[in-house]
Amino acid sequence: MTKTQKYDLEERTFIFTNRIARFCKRLSFNVVNNEYIKQVIRSAGSVGANYIEANEALGKKDFLMRIRICRKEAKETAYWLRLIIECNSKMHSQEAGQLHKEAIELKKIFSAIINKCK
């Protein structure tokens, strides 16, 4: 991103969810991964979907509730990614680690938004 580009959290959350989906497609399918994949895709998608809802909020209270949900879902996504890292070969650990880092960064961004609105 250059200095002239506008920072767009909606786009960032979309890219994050897309990266999660593409990553999950490359994982081996087994009983454990199938459940973790379902969970991480749901929680990652919920981050972006709730951020879009927050931007259309009916008021400050509604906005804060949606942002809190975004933070909660980002934390949950990081959790599922940790499990995926632990249960899979090293082949996927670097990419999963990058996705985990992004989930943590998104959680911190949403925490900062919440703190600023208080």
Secondary structure, 3 states (H helix, E strand, C coil): CCCCCCCCHHHHHHHHHHHHHHHHHHCCCCHHHHHHHHHHHHHHHHHHHHHHHHHCCCCHHHHHHHHHHHHHHHHHHHHHHHHHHHHCCHHHHHHHHHHHHHHHHHHHHHHHHHHHHC
